[in-house]
Amino acid sequence: MLMSGEYDDTELARLADDWTREFQRKAAREAGVFHHLITLPTYHTAALSTDNLARGYFGDEGMLAYVAGVQRREIREGIATVKHQDMAGSNIGDDHKEYFAGAAALKAGGKDNTMNQFG
């Protein structure tokens, strides 16, 4: 029960939060640990966000769980993954197809291409 919300406003919780807040900076300074974020926190963040998305997506929100809870936030916060096709390099293949196939290429959709939906 140590993670229960009932402890959030206690002196012990504030001390624990202060210690935790400085953990990575102290580890970097004193033990040469550069990025602790790469492993444990990212694993749990992915699991939590996937679980939250699945609850909404397969619950009352449907696709809105993704659009409102993920896509809009990515766009509004300027997160680069909103243009995941570009990050994955699919634009290279699209450019190649467009060069050789012209208007018959997938990318010929122009403004309707998924890469262009997010400005």
JOKASUL-V213077 format. One record per backbone hydrogen bond with DSSP energy under -0.5 kcal/mol. NH is the residue of the N-H (numbers start at 1). CO is the residue of the C=O. Records with the same first field share a line. If there is no record, write none. Layout:
NH: CO, CO
//
This chain:
4: 1
7: 4
8: 5
10: 7
14: 10
15: 11
16: 12
17: 13
18: 14
19: 15
20: 16
21: 17
22: 18
23: 19, 20
24: 20
26: 22
27: 23
28: 24
29: 25
30: 26
31: 27
32: 28
33: 27
34: 32
36: 34
39: 36
42: 37
43: 39
44: 40
45: 41
46: 42
47: 43
48: 44
49: 45
50: 46
51: 47
52: 48
53: 49
54: 50
55: 51
56: 52
57: 53
58: 54
59: 56
61: 56
62: 56
64: 61
65: 62
66: 63
67: 63
68: 64
69: 64, 65
70: 66
71: 66
72: 67
74: 70
75: 71
76: 72
77: 73
78: 74, 75
79: 74
82: 79
83: 80
84: 81
86: 83
87: 83
88: 84
89: 86
90: 85
91: 85
92: 89
93: 89
94: 90
95: 91
96: 92
97: 93
98: 94
99: 95
100: 96
101: 97
102: 98
104: 101
105: 102
108: 105
109: 106
110: 107
112: 109
113: 110
116: 113
117: 113, 114
118: 115
119: 116
//
